[in-house]
């Protein structure tokens, strides 16, 4: 299954989960032609990024929506794999427990196993360094306590007493939090009690509210390492695509992955399980498990707790903090497997409450290669029509905002995402206020699918556009596209068709060709009476009954509303039939305007038999005589 990842998770360096959302205004279109076949999902190598592709004032490396279509790059570039790969192999236990942590809480704060800081942090507290075994690792977060004595760009000392002199030597590493794309909408959110400005009451969540996914709790602060936020009770598993694993990091004795537990442990199992897979979804080596029940407490926090509905579930709650690290060699990979590790699976038990998930930037290649779903040479994050179906991505995504040439207009915050697709008060936290459409729930977003409703009729056709060569791409291939991936001179990019006028575009509403399950039957009606002819059918939106007066040689639509009712329904009623109706033939034409890939279906023709009904009464006995 070749990297058909649908959603991009951003991890700035290693797993490159940090990339995301934004948008806005003008651009220069430079048309060019592509004669290559446009198909499947291909990866682009050696991409030269634009400094600020959408002109919103944010360069692409920090802009989370490089084409300003209202869809975060995270979801467009496909760095998270959203499908499972079967049952993972057993996991071996890891015991690389963190024994000391150093943060910038109140300037500088540290705590160690066996010598816990008597002050529990209750506000912003970014992780500066941590100790595993005999090594202390710098995280790359800048602070007054961090010193780069050799000016090589990496911190190698910590000033623990504030005299500007390094007191603790650290390994020159940098670490980045993973940023899962999977929407986290259930569980309990934890925020340092002082973050809301009130240490005695939980006045409401400050980071996300009003149903916005809780994802930002896992990547706040510099490098995503703010320990002031956490999430509890989010039992789940994520699959992250990597740009690759640095084989030189395998077995070098340096930690590669950092895991966290930021709330009280529940009864039973409390674990994180990690696995590596190749691009085809095959598990590599063994799994690695961190058992939080065996992991010592390294510090404490004071937090307020909020339920999914934003109500308080606790205030000024003291929580234990546990951290553990994993080295790549613990996965037991062969030499051949080390080069193939490109997917990372992280499983979290219900009571393993994460503060963040972190990886060593030297251990995994930065980011994943941008996805180009339609193979037109433009990555999805810069492509306003990622599947070349003639429908702008911003339309297919479903945010409902007015587009100008495929882009959302209006203000953009520091995350690069148009404010209009974010909740009020959440403009700069990398979230959006809508669920991206996946009409057939197949884990492929509509803007990446050529048949969004999986009904066998492609989006380009159901949208009402032309596809003469029937390749699911707008117009006749090869096509010409502009610098934003929009097909030119082939039509498209106008309002999409809604044949049954139910406010759901046909390309997002699964349908099928009409099917007759019971044909009309020859019918007898007595002279002067009424009768009916019916058809039973499915997937039918329109009926049109027809009549033949020449024995079935020709038919015409019935327009005689005095003699017939139900002319455009499943049942045709013939009123006050007389002998002039005898021998007429009828049929019905069925169509489904919501499914343009089928032609109207014509039923079998049936004959109307008019009979005379006469009553003779003799000696109080009534006889009925029927005549043909």
C-alpha positions as CSV (number, residue, x, y, z in Angstrom):
1,X,0.0,0.0,0.0
2,X,2.3,2.7,-1.2
3,X,2.1,5.7,1.1
4,X,-1.5,6.6,0.4
5,X,-1.4,8.7,3.5
6,X,-4.3,11.1,3.6
7,X,-3.6,13.4,6.3
8,X,-0.4,15.2,7.2
9,X,0.9,15.3,10.6
10,X,3.4,17.7,11.4
11,X,6.5,17.0,13.2
12,X,8.9,19.7,12.3
13,X,12.0,17.7,12.1
14,X,11.9,14.1,12.7
15,X,8.5,13.0,12.0
16,X,7.7,16.4,10.6
17,X,4.5,16.8,12.2
18,X,4.5,20.5,12.4
19,X,3.3,22.1,9.2
20,X,0.1,23.6,8.7
21,X,-2.5,26.1,7.9
22,X,-3.1,29.6,6.4
23,X,-4.0,31.7,3.4
24,X,-4.8,34.8,1.3
25,X,-4.7,37.2,-1.5
26,X,-3.0,37.9,-4.8
27,X,-0.8,35.7,-7.0
28,X,0.8,35.6,-10.4
29,X,-0.3,32.7,-12.6
30,X,2.3,31.2,-14.9
31,X,0.6,28.7,-17.2
32,X,2.5,25.6,-18.3
33,X,1.5,22.4,-19.9
34,X,1.9,18.9,-18.5
35,X,1.8,16.0,-21.0
36,X,2.5,13.3,-18.4
37,X,-0.3,11.0,-17.3
38,X,-1.9,12.4,-14.2
39,X,-2.6,9.6,-11.8
40,X,-2.5,8.2,-8.2
41,X,-0.3,9.7,-5.5
42,X,3.2,10.6,-6.4
43,X,5.9,12.1,-4.2
44,X,7.9,15.1,-5.3
45,X,11.6,15.2,-4.6
46,X,13.8,18.3,-4.4
47,X,10.9,20.7,-4.3
48,X,11.9,24.3,-4.4
49,X,9.4,26.0,-2.0
50,X,8.2,29.6,-2.6
51,X,9.3,32.1,0.0
52,X,5.7,33.2,0.5
53,X,3.6,31.4,-2.1
54,X,0.2,33.0,-1.2
55,X,1.5,36.4,-0.4
56,X,0.1,36.5,3.1
57,X,3.3,37.8,4.7
58,X,4.3,34.4,6.1
59,X,6.9,32.3,4.4
60,X,6.0,28.7,3.5
61,X,8.1,27.1,6.2
62,X,5.9,28.7,8.9
63,X,2.7,29.1,6.9
64,X,0.3,26.4,7.8
65,X,-1.8,26.9,4.6
66,X,0.5,27.7,1.8
67,X,-2.2,28.1,-0.9
68,X,-4.7,29.8,1.4
69,X,-7.6,27.5,0.4
70,X,-8.7,27.0,4.0
71,X,-7.3,23.5,4.3
72,X,-4.2,23.2,6.5
73,X,-1.1,21.9,4.7
74,X,-1.1,19.2,7.4
75,X,-4.1,17.6,5.7
76,X,-3.0,18.3,2.1
77,X,0.5,16.9,2.2
78,X,-0.2,13.5,3.5
79,X,2.3,13.0,6.3
80,X,0.0,10.9,8.5
81,X,-1.2,7.5,7.6
82,X,-4.8,7.2,8.8
83,X,-5.4,3.5,8.1
84,X,-4.4,0.5,10.3
85,X,-2.0,-2.2,9.2
86,X,-3.2,-5.2,11.1
87,X,-2.2,-6.5,14.4
88,X,1.2,-5.3,15.5
89,X,3.9,-7.7,16.8
90,X,4.6,-8.1,20.5
91,X,6.4,-5.2,22.3
92,X,9.5,-5.4,24.5
93,X,9.6,-3.3,27.6
94,X,11.8,-0.2,27.8
95,X,13.2,1.1,31.0
96,X,14.9,4.3,29.9
97,X,13.2,6.4,32.5
98,X,13.8,10.2,32.7
99,X,15.2,11.0,36.1
100,X,15.6,14.8,35.9
101,X,13.8,17.6,34.0
102,X,14.7,21.3,33.5
103,X,12.1,23.8,32.3
104,X,11.7,27.6,32.0
105,X,8.9,27.8,34.5
106,X,9.3,31.0,36.5
107,X,12.6,31.5,34.6
108,X,14.2,28.2,35.6
109,X,12.8,25.2,37.3
110,X,14.1,21.7,37.8
111,X,13.0,18.5,39.5
112,X,14.5,15.0,39.9
113,X,13.4,11.5,40.9
114,X,13.9,11.2,44.7
115,X,14.3,15.0,45.0
116,X,11.0,16.3,43.6
117,X,10.8,20.1,43.4
118,X,8.5,21.2,46.2
119,X,6.9,23.7,43.8
120,X,4.6,22.2,41.2
121,X,4.6,24.2,38.0
122,X,1.2,25.7,37.2
123,X,1.9,27.8,34.1
124,X,3.9,27.8,30.9
125,X,6.8,25.5,31.4
126,X,8.8,24.5,28.3
127,X,11.1,21.6,28.6
128,X,14.7,22.8,28.3
129,X,16.5,19.5,29.0
130,X,16.0,16.0,30.5
131,X,18.2,13.3,31.9
132,X,18.2,9.6,31.0
133,X,20.9,7.4,32.6
134,X,24.1,9.4,32.6
135,X,23.2,11.7,29.8
136,X,21.3,15.0,29.9
137,X,19.8,16.1,26.5
138,X,19.1,19.7,25.5
139,X,15.8,20.0,23.7
140,X,16.7,23.0,21.6
141,X,14.3,25.4,23.4
142,X,15.9,28.7,23.9
143,X,16.0,30.3,27.4
144,X,18.3,32.4,29.5
145,X,19.4,29.2,31.3
146,X,20.6,27.6,28.0
147,X,24.1,28.3,26.8
148,X,25.9,27.6,23.5
149,X,29.5,27.8,24.6
150,X,31.0,26.9,21.2
151,X,28.4,29.0,19.2
152,X,27.6,26.1,16.9
153,X,23.8,26.6,17.1
154,X,23.2,23.9,19.7
155,X,23.0,24.3,23.5
156,X,25.6,22.4,25.4
157,X,25.3,23.8,28.9
158,X,22.6,24.7,31.4
159,X,23.0,27.6,33.8
160,X,21.3,26.2,36.8
161,X,22.1,29.0,39.3
162,X,21.5,32.0,37.1
163,X,25.0,33.4,37.0
164,X,25.4,33.1,33.2
165,X,27.9,30.3,33.6
166,X,27.1,26.8,32.5
167,X,26.8,24.4,35.4
168,X,25.5,21.3,33.7
169,X,26.9,19.9,30.4
170,X,24.2,18.5,28.0
171,X,24.2,16.6,24.8
172,X,23.8,19.0,21.8
173,X,20.4,17.8,20.6
174,X,17.2,19.3,19.5
175,X,13.7,17.7,19.8
176,X,10.3,18.4,18.3
177,X,6.8,17.4,19.4
178,X,4.7,15.4,17.0
179,X,1.5,17.0,15.9
180,X,-1.2,14.4,15.2
181,X,-3.8,15.2,12.6
182,X,-6.4,12.8,13.9
183,X,-9.0,15.0,15.6
184,X,-9.0,14.6,19.3
185,X,-12.5,15.5,20.4
186,X,-13.0,13.4,23.6
187,X,-11.2,13.2,26.8
188,X,-10.2,15.7,29.5
189,X,-8.0,18.7,28.9
190,X,-5.5,19.8,31.5
191,X,-4.2,23.4,31.7
192,X,-1.8,24.8,34.2
193,X,-4.0,26.4,36.9
194,X,-2.5,29.9,36.4
195,X,-2.8,30.0,32.7
196,X,-6.4,31.4,32.9
197,X,-5.2,34.1,35.4
198,X,-7.1,32.6,38.3
199,X,-5.3,30.1,40.6
200,X,-8.4,29.4,42.7
201,X,-11.0,28.7,40.1
202,X,-11.1,27.0,36.7
203,X,-12.7,29.8,34.6
204,X,-12.7,27.9,31.3
205,X,-10.2,26.4,28.8
206,X,-7.8,28.9,27.4
207,X,-6.4,27.0,24.5
208,X,-9.4,25.5,22.7
209,X,-13.1,25.6,23.3
210,X,-16.5,25.3,21.6
211,X,-15.9,21.9,20.1
212,X,-12.5,22.7,18.5
213,X,-10.3,19.5,18.5
214,X,-7.9,19.3,21.4
215,X,-4.8,18.7,19.2
216,X,-3.0,21.9,20.1
217,X,-2.6,20.7,23.6
218,X,0.1,18.4,22.3
219,X,2.2,21.0,20.5
220,X,2.2,24.3,22.3
221,X,5.2,26.5,22.9
222,X,8.6,26.5,21.3
223,X,9.3,23.2,19.5
224,X,5.9,22.1,20.9
225,X,7.4,21.5,24.3
226,X,5.2,23.5,26.6
227,X,4.4,21.2,29.6
228,X,1.6,23.4,30.8
229,X,-1.0,21.5,28.8
230,X,-1.9,17.8,28.5
231,X,-4.8,15.6,27.6
232,X,-6.2,12.7,29.6
233,X,-8.3,9.7,28.5
234,X,-7.6,9.8,24.7
235,X,-7.1,6.0,24.2
236,X,-6.1,5.8,20.5
237,X,-3.4,4.8,18.0
238,X,-1.8,7.1,15.4
239,X,0.3,6.2,12.3
240,X,2.8,8.9,11.2
241,X,4.7,8.9,7.9
242,X,8.3,9.8,8.2
243,X,10.7,11.2,5.7
244,X,12.9,8.3,6.7
245,X,14.9,7.0,9.7
246,X,18.5,8.1,10.1
247,X,20.2,4.7,10.2
248,X,23.3,6.4,11.8
249,X,21.2,7.0,14.9
250,X,20.5,3.3,15.3
251,X,22.5,2.0,18.3
252,X,24.5,5.2,18.8
253,X,23.5,5.2,22.5
254,X,21.6,8.5,22.1
255,X,17.9,8.6,22.9
256,X,15.6,9.0,19.9
257,X,12.0,9.3,21.2
258,X,10.6,10.9,24.3
259,X,7.2,10.0,25.8
260,X,5.3,11.7,28.5
261,X,2.6,10.9,31.1
262,X,1.0,14.0,32.7
263,X,-1.9,12.9,34.9
264,X,-2.8,10.4,37.6
265,X,-2.5,6.8,36.6
266,X,-5.7,4.7,36.6
267,X,-6.0,1.1,37.6
268,X,-4.9,-1.6,35.1
269,X,-2.6,-1.1,32.1
270,X,-1.0,2.3,31.5
271,X,1.3,2.3,28.5
272,X,2.6,3.7,25.3
273,X,3.5,1.1,22.5
274,X,5.6,2.1,19.6
275,X,6.1,0.3,16.3
276,X,8.0,1.0,13.0
277,X,6.6,0.0,9.6
278,X,7.8,0.1,6.0
279,X,5.9,2.0,3.2
280,X,3.8,-1.1,2.5
281,X,2.5,-1.3,6.1
282,X,4.7,-4.2,7.1
283,X,5.8,-4.2,10.7
284,X,9.6,-4.0,11.3
285,X,11.4,-5.6,14.2
286,X,9.6,-5.7,17.5
287,X,7.5,-3.1,19.3
288,X,8.7,-1.1,22.3
289,X,6.5,-0.5,25.3
290,X,6.8,2.0,28.1
291,X,4.9,0.9,31.2
292,X,4.0,4.0,33.1
293,X,3.2,1.9,36.2
294,X,6.9,1.2,36.5
295,X,8.1,4.7,35.6
296,X,9.1,7.0,38.5
297,X,7.6,10.4,39.1
298,X,10.0,13.1,38.1
299,X,8.0,16.2,38.9
300,X,4.5,17.6,39.6
301,X,2.1,20.1,38.1
302,X,-1.0,21.9,39.3
303,X,-3.7,22.0,36.7
304,X,-7.4,22.8,36.0
305,X,-9.3,20.1,34.2
306,X,-12.0,20.6,31.5
307,X,-14.4,18.1,29.9
308,X,-15.1,17.9,26.2
309,X,-18.0,20.3,26.6
310,X,-15.7,22.9,28.2
311,X,-17.2,22.4,31.7
312,X,-14.8,22.1,34.6
313,X,-14.0,18.6,35.9
314,X,-11.6,19.7,38.6
315,X,-9.5,22.7,39.7
316,X,-6.1,23.0,41.2
317,X,-5.4,19.3,40.8
318,X,-1.9,18.1,41.6
319,X,-0.6,15.7,38.9
320,X,2.4,13.5,38.7
321,X,4.8,13.9,35.8
322,X,6.6,10.9,34.3
323,X,8.8,10.8,31.2
324,X,10.5,7.9,29.4
325,X,12.8,7.7,26.4
326,X,13.4,5.1,23.7
327,X,16.5,4.4,21.6
328,X,16.1,3.1,18.0
329,X,18.1,0.0,18.7
330,X,15.3,-1.2,21.0
331,X,13.1,-2.0,18.0
332,X,15.5,-4.8,17.0
333,X,15.7,-3.9,13.4
334,X,17.9,-5.7,10.9
335,X,20.3,-3.6,8.7
336,X,17.8,-3.9,5.8
337,X,14.9,-2.9,8.0
338,X,16.6,0.2,9.3
339,X,16.5,1.8,5.8
340,X,12.8,0.9,5.3
341,X,11.4,2.4,8.5
342,X,9.1,5.1,7.2
343,X,5.9,4.8,9.3
344,X,5.6,5.3,13.0
345,X,2.8,3.8,15.1
346,X,2.0,5.2,18.5
347,X,-0.6,3.5,20.7
348,X,-1.8,5.1,23.9
349,X,-3.8,3.3,26.6
350,X,-6.7,5.1,28.1
351,X,-4.9,6.2,31.2
352,X,-1.6,7.1,29.5
353,X,-2.2,10.9,29.5
354,X,0.2,12.7,27.2
355,X,1.7,16.1,27.6
356,X,3.4,15.8,24.2
357,X,5.2,13.2,21.9
358,X,8.7,14.1,21.0
359,X,11.5,12.9,18.7
360,X,15.2,13.6,18.3
361,X,15.7,15.7,15.2
362,X,18.8,13.8,14.3
363,X,17.0,10.5,14.4
364,X,14.4,11.0,11.7
365,X,14.5,12.8,8.5
366,X,12.8,16.2,8.5
367,X,9.2,15.9,7.4
368,X,7.8,13.8,4.7
369,X,8.0,14.6,1.0
370,X,5.0,16.6,-0.1
371,X,2.2,14.7,-1.7
372,X,1.1,15.3,-5.3
373,X,-2.1,13.4,-5.6
374,X,-2.9,14.3,-9.2
375,X,0.7,13.9,-10.4
376,X,0.7,17.4,-12.0
377,X,4.0,18.4,-10.5
378,X,2.5,20.7,-7.9
379,X,2.3,19.5,-4.3
380,X,-1.1,19.5,-2.7
381,X,-0.2,22.2,-0.3
382,X,0.3,24.6,-3.3
383,X,-2.4,23.0,-5.5
384,X,-5.9,24.6,-5.5
385,X,-7.3,21.5,-7.3
386,X,-5.4,18.5,-5.9
387,X,-7.3,15.9,-7.8
388,X,-7.8,17.8,-11.1
389,X,-11.6,17.3,-11.1
390,X,-12.4,20.9,-11.9
391,X,-13.7,21.6,-8.4
392,X,-11.6,23.8,-6.1
393,X,-10.2,22.1,-3.1
394,X,-11.7,24.8,-0.9
395,X,-15.2,23.9,-2.2
396,X,-14.7,20.1,-1.7
397,X,-13.3,20.6,1.8
398,X,-16.7,22.0,2.9
399,X,-15.8,25.1,4.9
400,X,-18.4,27.0,2.9
401,X,-16.4,30.3,2.6
402,X,-16.5,32.4,-0.6
403,X,-13.4,31.7,-2.8
404,X,-11.7,34.1,-5.2
405,X,-9.9,32.0,-7.8
406,X,-9.9,29.1,-5.3
407,X,-8.5,31.0,-2.3
408,X,-10.1,32.3,0.9
409,X,-9.9,36.0,1.3
410,X,-9.7,38.0,4.5
411,X,-7.5,38.2,7.5
412,X,-4.8,35.6,8.4
413,X,-3.2,35.2,11.7
414,X,0.3,34.0,12.8
415,X,-0.5,30.4,11.8
416,X,-1.2,31.3,8.2
417,X,-4.7,29.9,8.3
418,X,-7.6,32.2,7.2
419,X,-9.3,33.4,10.3
420,X,-12.7,32.8,8.7
421,X,-12.2,29.0,8.9
422,X,-11.2,29.2,12.6
423,X,-13.3,29.7,15.7
424,X,-13.4,33.1,17.2
425,X,-10.6,33.4,19.7
426,X,-8.7,30.4,18.2
427,X,-7.2,32.3,15.2
428,X,-3.6,31.4,15.8
429,X,-3.6,27.9,17.3
430,X,-3.5,25.9,14.1
431,X,-7.0,24.6,14.2
432,X,-10.0,24.9,11.9
433,X,-13.7,25.2,12.8
434,X,-15.1,22.6,10.4
435,X,-14.6,18.9,9.6
436,X,-13.0,18.4,6.2
437,X,-15.5,16.5,3.9
438,X,-15.0,12.7,3.5
439,X,-18.3,11.9,1.9
440,X,-17.9,8.2,1.6
441,X,-16.0,7.9,4.9
442,X,-13.1,5.9,3.2
443,X,-10.4,8.0,4.9
444,X,-9.7,9.9,1.7
445,X,-10.9,13.5,1.8
446,X,-13.1,14.7,-1.0
447,X,-10.6,17.1,-2.3
448,X,-8.2,14.2,-2.9
449,X,-10.8,11.8,-4.3
450,X,-11.9,11.5,-7.9
451,X,-15.2,9.8,-6.7
452,X,-16.0,11.4,-3.4
453,X,-19.2,9.5,-2.8
454,X,-18.0,6.2,-4.2
455,X,-21.0,5.7,-6.4
456,X,-19.0,4.9,-9.6
457,X,-19.7,8.2,-11.2
458,X,-16.6,10.5,-11.1
459,X,-16.7,13.9,-9.4
460,X,-15.9,15.8,-12.6
461,X,-19.0,14.4,-14.3
462,X,-21.3,14.7,-11.3
463,X,-20.2,18.3,-10.9
464,X,-21.6,19.0,-14.3
465,X,-18.3,19.4,-16.1
466,X,-16.8,17.7,-19.2
467,X,-14.5,14.7,-19.3
468,X,-14.5,13.5,-22.9
469,X,-11.7,10.9,-22.4
470,X,-13.3,9.6,-19.2
471,X,-10.1,9.7,-17.1
472,X,-11.7,11.4,-14.1
473,X,-9.8,14.6,-15.0
474,X,-11.5,17.8,-16.2
475,X,-11.4,18.1,-20.0
476,X,-9.3,16.2,-22.5
477,X,-5.9,15.1,-21.4
478,X,-3.1,16.1,-21.6
479,X,-4.2,19.3,-19.8
480,X,-2.6,22.6,-19.2
481,X,-2.4,23.9,-15.6
482,X,-1.4,27.2,-14.1
483,X,1.1,27.6,-11.3
484,X,-1.6,26.8,-8.7
485,X,-2.5,23.5,-10.3
486,X,-5.8,24.7,-11.8
487,X,-6.6,23.3,-15.2
488,X,-7.1,26.0,-17.8
489,X,-9.2,26.2,-21.0
490,X,-11.3,23.1,-20.1
491,X,-14.2,24.7,-18.2
492,X,-14.9,23.7,-14.6
493,X,-14.5,25.7,-11.4
494,X,-18.1,27.0,-11.4
495,X,-21.0,26.0,-9.3
496,X,-21.4,22.2,-9.0
497,X,-24.5,20.3,-10.1
498,X,-27.3,19.4,-7.6
499,X,-29.7,17.4,-9.8
500,X,-32.3,16.6,-7.1
501,X,-32.0,20.1,-5.6
502,X,-31.6,18.9,-2.0
503,X,-28.7,21.2,-1.3
504,X,-26.2,18.4,-1.5
505,X,-23.9,18.5,-4.5
506,X,-24.3,15.3,-6.7
507,X,-20.6,14.5,-6.4
508,X,-21.0,14.2,-2.6
509,X,-24.2,12.3,-2.6
510,X,-24.0,8.6,-3.5
511,X,-26.6,7.5,-5.9
512,X,-27.1,4.9,-8.7
513,X,-29.0,4.3,-11.9
514,X,-32.7,3.6,-11.7
515,X,-33.6,0.0,-11.2
516,X,-37.0,-1.5,-11.8
517,X,-37.9,-4.3,-9.3
518,X,-41.4,-4.8,-10.5
519,X,-42.6,-4.0,-14.0
520,X,-46.0,-2.5,-14.8
521,X,-48.7,-5.2,-15.4
522,X,-51.4,-5.4,-18.1
523,X,-54.5,-3.9,-16.5
524,X,-58.2,-4.4,-16.7
525,X,-60.6,-1.6,-16.0
526,X,-64.4,-1.8,-16.3
527,X,-66.1,0.7,-18.5
528,X,-66.9,3.9,-16.5
529,X,-64.5,3.1,-13.7
530,X,-61.0,4.2,-12.7
531,X,-57.9,2.1,-12.3
532,X,-54.2,2.4,-12.0
533,X,-50.9,1.0,-13.4
534,X,-47.8,1.0,-11.1
535,X,-44.1,0.4,-11.3
536,X,-41.8,-0.4,-8.4
537,X,-38.3,1.0,-8.7
538,X,-35.3,2.2,-6.7
539,X,-32.8,5.1,-7.2
540,X,-35.5,6.9,-9.2
541,X,-36.1,10.6,-8.8
542,X,-38.3,11.3,-11.8
543,X,-41.1,9.3,-13.5
544,X,-42.8,10.1,-16.8
545,X,-45.7,7.9,-18.1
546,X,-46.2,7.6,-21.8
547,X,-49.0,6.4,-24.0
548,X,-49.2,4.7,-27.4
549,X,-52.3,4.7,-29.6
550,X,-50.7,2.7,-32.4
551,X,-50.1,-0.6,-30.8
552,X,-46.7,0.3,-29.3
553,X,-45.1,1.6,-32.5
554,X,-44.6,5.1,-31.0
555,X,-45.1,6.6,-27.5
556,X,-45.5,10.1,-26.3
557,X,-45.6,11.8,-22.9
558,X,-49.1,11.8,-21.3
559,X,-50.3,15.4,-20.9
560,X,-54.1,14.7,-20.5
561,X,-54.5,15.8,-16.9
562,X,-58.3,15.4,-17.1
563,X,-58.1,11.7,-17.8
564,X,-54.9,10.8,-15.9
565,X,-53.3,11.6,-12.6
566,X,-49.9,10.6,-11.2
567,X,-48.4,11.2,-14.6
568,X,-45.0,11.8,-13.0
569,X,-45.2,9.3,-10.1
570,X,-44.8,5.6,-9.7
571,X,-48.5,5.0,-10.1
572,X,-50.5,6.2,-13.1
573,X,-54.3,6.6,-12.4
574,X,-56.7,6.4,-15.3
575,X,-60.0,8.1,-14.5
576,X,-63.5,7.2,-15.9
577,X,-62.2,4.8,-18.5
578,X,-64.4,4.0,-21.4
579,X,-64.2,1.8,-24.5
580,X,-62.1,4.4,-26.3
581,X,-59.2,3.5,-23.9
582,X,-59.3,-0.2,-24.8
583,X,-56.1,-1.4,-26.3
584,X,-54.0,1.6,-25.4
585,X,-50.5,0.8,-24.3
586,X,-48.5,2.5,-21.5
587,X,-45.0,2.6,-20.2
588,X,-43.0,4.8,-17.9
589,X,-39.6,6.4,-18.2
590,X,-37.5,6.5,-15.0
591,X,-34.6,8.8,-14.4
592,X,-32.3,10.0,-11.6
593,X,-31.1,13.5,-12.0
594,X,-28.8,13.1,-9.1
595,X,-26.8,10.4,-11.0
596,X,-25.7,11.7,-14.3
597,X,-23.8,8.6,-15.2
598,X,-26.9,6.8,-16.2
599,X,-29.5,7.2,-19.0
600,X,-33.2,7.1,-18.4
601,X,-34.7,3.6,-18.0
602,X,-37.8,2.6,-19.9
603,X,-40.2,0.0,-18.4
604,X,-42.0,-2.7,-20.3
605,X,-45.1,-1.6,-22.1
606,X,-48.5,-2.8,-20.9
607,X,-52.0,-3.0,-22.5
608,X,-55.1,-1.5,-21.0
609,X,-58.2,-3.8,-21.3
610,X,-61.5,-2.1,-20.9
611,X,-64.5,-4.4,-20.2
612,X,-68.2,-3.8,-20.0
613,X,-69.8,-4.6,-16.7
614,X,-73.7,-5.4,-16.9
615,X,-75.9,-6.4,-13.9
616,X,-79.1,-8.5,-14.3
617,X,-81.3,-8.9,-11.2
618,X,-83.8,-11.8,-11.2
619,X,-85.7,-13.0,-8.2
620,X,-83.5,-11.0,-5.8
621,X,-80.3,-12.6,-7.3
622,X,-77.8,-10.3,-9.0
623,X,-75.7,-11.6,-11.9
624,X,-72.7,-9.7,-13.3
625,X,-71.8,-10.2,-16.9
626,X,-68.4,-9.0,-18.1
627,X,-67.8,-8.4,-21.7
628,X,-64.6,-7.8,-23.4
